[in-house]
Amino acid sequence: MPIDWFTVAAQVINFLILVWLLKRFLYKPILHAIDEREKGIAAQLAQAEANKAEARKERDDFQHKNEAFDQERAALLKKATDDAKTERQRLLDEARKDADALRAKRQDALRNEQRNLSQEITRWTQKEVFAITRKTLTDLAATGLEERMGEVFVHRLRAMTGTAKEQLAAALKASTQPARVRSAFDLLPEQHAAIQKTLNETFSADIHIQFETAPELVSGIELSTNGQKVAWSIADYLATLEKSAGELLREEPQHGPEPAASAPKAEH
């Protein structure tokens, strides 16, 4: 069969035209669309990766913030706990100090009350003892005792020396009134004479004397003139003892009791 070259050439030309047409109007737009699609997909993948990185970063930041918050919360909780313990200890210390102060105050009050009660009992006992002593000595002041007291008083006048004697002599000399001799009992004439003689001899002068009875002088005799006085009585001993007892009562208990001042001894 003979080849129709014209037909072959026409078919080749038609094929080439078809290829060109396909390439121009079909393959090229498709390839362009495919490229655009790939670019879009690549952009979306890049954006997704960026979003993923941003999400990872935000997650890390959130985790760090949570950790920081947990640490801060733990620190605040620890600080609050420590502050609560400190405040509790402070309140306990204050309560203990207040309790100690109240206990010390109560103990001081009890000691003061006990001391005051003891002093009151002692004062009352002292008062009663001295009152009974005075009454007893007054009741026991018999004639023999009175005579002996007169002798003791005369002896005291004769024994005067120094400043005491000079002051009494000056008072007797300067006085315009008789010297007063007071006694708890009525002196006998012999005692009047003995006292008068003793004064005249002791002070080398004629002394005028006025004798008086003073029951408040518990078993005693007293000579007074122009502000000067010479006396001997059991009341003086009691007064000295009362003074010493009062001084002991006024002393602080922690110093301990001191020996009471001894009463003057009667001269014989």
Stockholm file with secondary structure:
# STOCKHOLM 1.0

chainA/1-268         MPIDWFTVAAQVINFLILVWLLKRFLYKPILHAIDEREKGIAAQLAQAEANKAEARKERDDFQHKNEAFDQERAALLKKATDDAKTERQRLLDEARKDADALRAKRQDALRNEQRNLSQEITRWTQKEVFAITRKTLTDLAATGLEERMGEVFVHRLRAMTGTAKEQLAAALKASTQPARVRSAFDLLPEQHAAIQKTLNETFSADIHIQFETAPELVSGIELSTNGQKVAWSIADYLATLEKSAGELLREEPQHGPEPAASAPKAEH
#=GR chainA/1-268 SS CCCCHHHHHHHHHHHHHHHHHHIIIIIHHHHHHHHHHHHHHHHHHHHHHHHHHHHHHHHHHHHHHHHHHHHHHHHHHHHHHHHHHHHHHHHHHHHHHHHHHHHHHHHHHHHHHHHHHHHHHHHHHHHHHHHHHHHHHHHHCCHHHHHHHHHHHHHHHHTCCHHHHHHHHHHHHHCSSCEEEEESSCCCHHHHHHHHHHHHHHHTSCCCEEEEECTTSTTEEEEEETTEEEEEEHHHHHHHHHHHHHHHHHSCGGGCCCCCCCCCCCCC
#=GC SS_cons         CCCCHHHHHHHHHHHHHHHHHHIIIIIHHHHHHHHHHHHHHHHHHHHHHHHHHHHHHHHHHHHHHHHHHHHHHHHHHHHHHHHHHHHHHHHHHHHHHHHHHHHHHHHHHHHHHHHHHHHHHHHHHHHHHHHHHHHHHHHHCCHHHHHHHHHHHHHHHHTCCHHHHHHHHHHHHHCSSCEEEEESSCCCHHHHHHHHHHHHHHHTSCCCEEEEECTTSTTEEEEEETTEEEEEEHHHHHHHHHHHHHHHHHSCGGGCCCCCCCCCCCCC
//
